[in-house]
Amino acid sequence: MSGSSDQAPVQVVVWTAKEHATSLHAALKALGWHYPFAQSKVNKEGEVGFPCLQTEPFSKEELRALELKATDPFTFNLQSIEITGRSVNPHEQLKRTLEVWCAHNFTSNHRPTGLQLPTKWERLGDLVILSEEAFNSVQWNEVLNRVNEAEKTNLWQAIAQSLGGTKLARQAQILDNITRSPQVCLLHGDSAWVEFSDYGVQFGFDAEHVMFSSGNVTERHRIGSMDMSDEIIVDAYAGTGYYTLPMLVRSNAAHVHACELNPASITGLRWGANANGVEQKLTVHQGNNQDTLPSLKGLADRCHLGLLPSSEGVWAHALACLKPTGGMLHIHMNVEKERIEEWRADTIATLEMMAEEAGRSWNITSVHVEHVKSFSPGVIHVVLDVLCSVRVE
Ligand SMILES: C[S@@+](CC[C@H](N)C(=O)[O-])C[C@H]1O[C@@H](n2cnc3c(N)ncnc32)[C@H](O)[C@@H]1O
């Protein structure tokens, strides 16, 4: 969940009949969608409405996840999901929080003015992650130096609550090391361990020690929407299960072999597998995938290659992991916008050459190029879906 200053101050309210209200409330809370600062509502028909953190009407998949989460089967009318106005907008809430805190700490003559408030944040479970510049200006540092530790704690706690969390952290650049560890500085809370659910899939990890790419949410949902029934999958860069868990829980994969070298990510991955009840369908291969992938030769129907800027270093291993009858690859890559078509063609040619060298007579075709997000100016994070099938001579 994220916010930004150019988002309209709107919010989704889900309505249901009174007898199903408890179940709907619990389901929204479990999914991490319930907006804690707004009262539930009752309309003329006696239906109960719960404001949510979402600022756009639910997708079909979100509605499905909500139905699955409910403890008693309930229905809600799609027509009755409405967008309401500004009173519960988190930006307003943030402003009010700061006003109250300043009034408590400074006399009117000495009250700081013009302090910048965050316009962007991310919420993972009960942890709110602010961007690097939040509360980090010269002006803010001056104000924070004028109050004691207890008052700083009060501020962080109130900011977290204004944004729907209980813990607060500030993000810095993701480190350019092999595990792409984030630099998250915890401002409030006992740890950066987060637990949350997305499309009915439970995730858990320590945000201080793993990389979790929230910006790739559309790709996570796309992969989780594919039917992988009975498939054996290799996830070459499994992390905390960003793709592994949706493949097991939503796509119905038979088994995932997850390669990962960061022990902190593996802790999250195993936690998620247990929380989703899919631990029997997961084998974790800890270590560098250059060493672990060769032991997975010829067993997979699909191989997921989710490393940026490129996973090219393991393409030959990935091809070798596929069954002799072929399979599917999902290749992530950062590509300059105007070079995407050229890159697609080059990639297919490279894979054809690698398959030939490995003695595999396959047709290699690109099925789809997904534009995930803008990575940097002019550079797009894309995913190429590649089908390898036995060549009919
Ligand atoms: C871009 S992250 C993707 C993580 C995952 N998609 C997620 O968001 O949870 C890349 C992951 O690959 C892991 N990794 C990078 N190089 C690796 C290697 N050579 N062998 C195994 N794992 C590797 C990192 O530790 C990290 O967890």
The ligand as a Gaussian input file, in Angstrom:
#p B3LYP/6-31G(d) Opt

LIG

0 1
 C       15.586000      -9.013000      -6.800000
 S       15.604000     -10.001000      -5.344000
 C       14.171000     -10.838000      -5.667000
 C       13.599000     -11.249000      -4.453000
 C       12.192000     -11.723000      -4.520000
 N       11.663000     -11.636000      -5.841000
 C       11.444000     -10.900000      -3.497000
 O       11.070000      -9.780000      -3.792000
 O       11.300000     -11.381000      -2.382000
 C       16.847000     -11.129000      -5.708000
 C       16.991000     -12.241000      -4.704000
 O       17.908000     -13.151000      -5.274000
 C       18.869000     -13.490000      -4.318000
 N       20.108000     -13.785000      -5.086000
 C       20.852000     -12.906000      -5.799000
 N       21.862000     -13.542000      -6.416000
 C       21.735000     -14.863000      -6.111000
 C       22.465000     -16.023000      -6.440000
 N       23.532000     -15.961000      -7.240000
 N       22.046000     -17.199000      -5.965000
 C       20.954000     -17.292000      -5.166000
 N       20.212000     -16.210000      -4.802000
 C       20.596000     -15.024000      -5.266000
 C       18.980000     -12.302000      -3.393000
 O       19.416000     -12.687000      -2.107000
 C       17.542000     -11.795000      -3.391000
 O       16.798000     -12.372000      -2.356000

